[in-house]
Amino acid sequence: MTSPPPSGSPIRVLIADDQEMVRTGFRFFLDAQPDITVVAEAADGEEAVALARRERPDVCLLDIRMPKLDGLEATRLLAGPQVADPMRVVVVTTFDLDEYVYGALRGGACGFLLKDSGPTLLAEAVRAAAAGDSLVSPSVTVRLLKHITAPRTTTAAAPARPAETLTDRELDVVRLVALGRTNAEIAAELYVSLSTVKTHLSSVQSKLSARNRVEIAAWAWQHGHGGPMADGRGSSRGPHSNGPA
């Protein structure tokens, strides 16, 4: 996985969309952010893949419906399970369709954003991706994760069983991840520090062989840890808890 940008360096972004107006709008807003700079633009999927491989941006923003090569295939080529040095891809699209969301995340994307989510969420998605985290539009998060709940054989995106048993507190964190909570929200709900949440997430990723929090959430929903009991209320000291974090 491409390393996060050095501390103090702007996040380098590639924008791929077949509509010039969309690319211009994204560039205008992202370049206005003090910690983000757009380094390349592409009008089709083939150009996006070529530019991404040449420029190695920190984050690639890809539309789904593009000429020559669609965004899902471009995502697979840049971030898929078979890529030796996968890049961080956020799919940004007009189309709120389950098969697109599912296909993008299965293809290696670390985020999925609707174009009408607004510029603030776009910048947050870029920052999350650059930090090795993920962000999915709130309007599709829980629906997506429930969609992934359907029984499937073992896949790279949702391991069948952890290499090591998750602790009770790690399961608390996993349940909140499955509801789309941010690290800060998890810390607040469990009354622990942000660094503690990050430590738990790192441990969970290792145990599940998950590449990002989207895969953690997929595992949670597939294995019964994303249901109604995972609403974050009382989870910090629930009946399954062993004590302090």
BATIKE-784154 format. One line per field, with one value per residue (C-alpha): residue number from 1; residue in three letters; chain; y, z, x. Coordinates in steps of 0.2 Angstrom, whole numbers. Layout:
% residues N
n NUM|...;
res ala|...;
chain A|...;
north Y|...;
up Z|...;
east X|...;
***
This chain:
% residues 245
n 1|2|3|4|5|6|7|8|9|10|11|12|13|14|15|16|17|18|19|20|21|22|23|24|25|26|27|28|29|30|31|32|33|34|35|36|37|38|39|40|41|42|43|44|45|46|47|48|49|50|51|52|53|54|55|56|57|58|59|60|61|62|63|64|65|66|67|68|69|70|71|72|73|74|75|76|77|78|79|80|81|82|83|84|85|86|87|88|89|90|91|92|93|94|95|96|97|98|99|100|101|102|103|104|105|106|107|108|109|110|111|112|113|114|115|116|117|118|119|120|121|122|123|124|125|126|127|128|129|130|131|132|133|134|135|136|137|138|139|140|141|142|143|144|145|146|147|148|149|150|151|152|153|154|155|156|157|158|159|160|161|162|163|164|165|166|167|168|169|170|171|172|173|174|175|176|177|178|179|180|181|182|183|184|185|186|187|188|189|190|191|192|193|194|195|196|197|198|199|200|201|202|203|204|205|206|207|208|209|210|211|212|213|214|215|216|217|218|219|220|221|222|223|224|225|226|227|228|229|230|231|232|233|234|235|236|237|238|239|240|241|242|243|244|245;
res met|thr|ser|pro|pro|pro|ser|gly|ser|pro|ile|arg|val|leu|ile|ala|asp|asp|gln|glu|met|val|arg|thr|gly|phe|arg|phe|phe|leu|asp|ala|gln|pro|asp|ile|thr|val|val|ala|glu|ala|ala|asp|gly|glu|glu|ala|val|ala|leu|ala|arg|arg|glu|arg|pro|asp|val|cys|leu|leu|asp|ile|arg|met|pro|lys|leu|asp|gly|leu|glu|ala|thr|arg|leu|leu|ala|gly|pro|gln|val|ala|asp|pro|met|arg|val|val|val|val|thr|thr|phe|asp|leu|asp|glu|tyr|val|tyr|gly|ala|leu|arg|gly|gly|ala|cys|gly|phe|leu|leu|lys|asp|ser|gly|pro|thr|leu|leu|ala|glu|ala|val|arg|ala|ala|ala|ala|gly|asp|ser|leu|val|ser|pro|ser|val|thr|val|arg|leu|leu|lys|his|ile|thr|ala|pro|arg|thr|thr|thr|ala|ala|ala|pro|ala|arg|pro|ala|glu|thr|leu|thr|asp|arg|glu|leu|asp|val|val|arg|leu|val|ala|leu|gly|arg|thr|asn|ala|glu|ile|ala|ala|glu|leu|tyr|val|ser|leu|ser|thr|val|lys|thr|his|leu|ser|ser|val|gln|ser|lys|leu|ser|ala|arg|asn|arg|val|glu|ile|ala|ala|trp|ala|trp|gln|his|gly|his|gly|gly|pro|met|ala|asp|gly|arg|gly|ser|ser|arg|gly|pro|his|ser|asn|gly|pro|ala;
chain A|A|A|A|A|A|A|A|A|A|A|A|A|A|A|A|A|A|A|A|A|A|A|A|A|A|A|A|A|A|A|A|A|A|A|A|A|A|A|A|A|A|A|A|A|A|A|A|A|A|A|A|A|A|A|A|A|A|A|A|A|A|A|A|A|A|A|A|A|A|A|A|A|A|A|A|A|A|A|A|A|A|A|A|A|A|A|A|A|A|A|A|A|A|A|A|A|A|A|A|A|A|A|A|A|A|A|A|A|A|A|A|A|A|A|A|A|A|A|A|A|A|A|A|A|A|A|A|A|A|A|A|A|A|A|A|A|A|A|A|A|A|A|A|A|A|A|A|A|A|A|A|A|A|A|A|A|A|A|A|A|A|A|A|A|A|A|A|A|A|A|A|A|A|A|A|A|A|A|A|A|A|A|A|A|A|A|A|A|A|A|A|A|A|A|A|A|A|A|A|A|A|A|A|A|A|A|A|A|A|A|A|A|A|A|A|A|A|A|A|A|A|A|A|A|A|A|A|A|A|A|A|A|A|A|A|A|A|A|A|A|A|A|A|A;
north 0|17|26|41|57|64|75|92|87|91|76|73|69|62|66|55|60|61|78|93|103|90|89|108|109|96|104|121|115|103|115|128|116|119|101|95|97|90|84|76|75|61|61|42|26|21|38|38|21|27|44|35|23|37|50|39|51|48|47|43|50|39|41|25|28|33|30|16|9|11|16|-1|-9|5|3|-16|-12|1|-6|-24|-39|-44|-27|-28|-10|-5|14|22|24|34|31|47|44|50|33|26|8|-6|-16|-1|2|-17|-18|-3|-9|-27|-20|-12|6|13|25|28|45|52|68|76|73|90|97|95|77|75|83|72|56|62|64|48|38|47|41|23|25|24|34|29|41|40|38|21|15|4|-2|-7|-17|-26|-30|-38|-49|-62|-78|-80|-91|-84|-69|-56|-43|-52|-66|-81|-81|-71|-78|-74|-71|-53|-46|-40|-22|-25|-32|-16|-6|-18|-15|3|3|-8|7|19|28|38|35|51|45|28|36|46|32|20|34|30|40|42|33|18|17|17|3|-8|-5|-10|-26|-30|-27|-39|-52|-52|-49|-34|-20|-7|-3|-7|-25|-25|-19|-32|-45|-38|-39|-56|-63|-56|-41|-27|-30|-20|-23|-13|4|10|12|4|-6|1|-9|-22|-39|-46|-33|-38|-21|-6|-4;
up 0|-4|11|19|13|25|39|33|14|5|0|-19|-28|-45|-51|-65|-72|-90|-86|-87|-76|-62|-63|-62|-47|-38|-42|-37|-20|-16|-21|-9|5|14|15|-2|-20|-36|-47|-61|-70|-82|-93|-95|-86|-96|-94|-75|-73|-84|-74|-57|-61|-67|-54|-39|-31|-12|-17|-33|-35|-48|-56|-61|-78|-89|-107|-112|-94|-81|-63|-56|-67|-65|-46|-48|-58|-46|-29|-31|-21|-34|-35|-27|-22|-21|-22|-11|-22|-17|-30|-32|-42|-45|-44|-28|-33|-22|-35|-38|-20|-17|-33|-29|-11|-17|-30|-17|-15|2|0|-9|-10|-19|-29|-20|-3|-3|-4|15|14|-1|8|23|11|4|21|27|12|13|32|27|34|24|22|14|11|26|15|10|24|34|19|11|26|28|9|13|27|15|17|6|5|11|2|3|8|23|31|37|54|63|65|84|94|96|113|120|118|101|97|104|92|77|81|80|64|57|60|50|66|64|76|86|88|93|106|113|114|122|134|128|119|101|101|111|97|84|93|94|75|71|81|73|56|60|67|53|39|34|23|30|41|26|27|46|44|31|43|57|47|40|57|67|75|66|71|83|98|90|93|104|119|134|124|134|149|142|148|137|143|153|160|155|138;
east 0|6|13|4|12|26|20|18|17|1|-10|-7|-23|-28|-46|-53|-70|-77|-85|-74|-85|-84|-65|-64|-76|-66|-49|-55|-61|-47|-33|-41|-37|-21|-16|-22|-15|-22|-7|-17|-33|-40|-55|-56|-52|-37|-29|-33|-23|-9|-7|-9|5|16|12|9|-3|-8|-26|-36|-53|-62|-79|-88|-95|-80|-75|-63|-62|-75|-70|-73|-60|-48|-50|-46|-31|-24|-30|-36|-31|-18|-9|8|8|-10|-15|-28|-44|-60|-74|-85|-101|-119|-125|-131|-132|-128|-119|-108|-104|-100|-90|-79|-75|-72|-61|-50|-57|-55|-70|-86|-94|-109|-106|-120|-112|-104|-86|-83|-86|-75|-61|-64|-64|-47|-39|-46|-39|-22|-21|-25|-43|-59|-75|-92|-106|-117|-132|-126|-115|-127|-136|-120|-114|-131|-130|-113|-121|-127|-118|-103|-87|-71|-65|-51|-63|-71|-60|-71|-62|-49|-31|-33|-49|-54|-55|-71|-65|-60|-77|-84|-74|-78|-97|-96|-85|-99|-111|-100|-93|-77|-62|-67|-85|-79|-68|-82|-94|-82|-75|-57|-43|-42|-25|-33|-46|-32|-22|-38|-41|-23|-24|-41|-34|-20|-31|-43|-30|-41|-34|-45|-60|-72|-66|-68|-86|-89|-83|-93|-109|-106|-102|-117|-107|-117|-135|-146|-136|-121|-129|-114|-125|-118|-105|-91|-96|-108|-110|-97|-84|-69|-65|-55|-49;
***
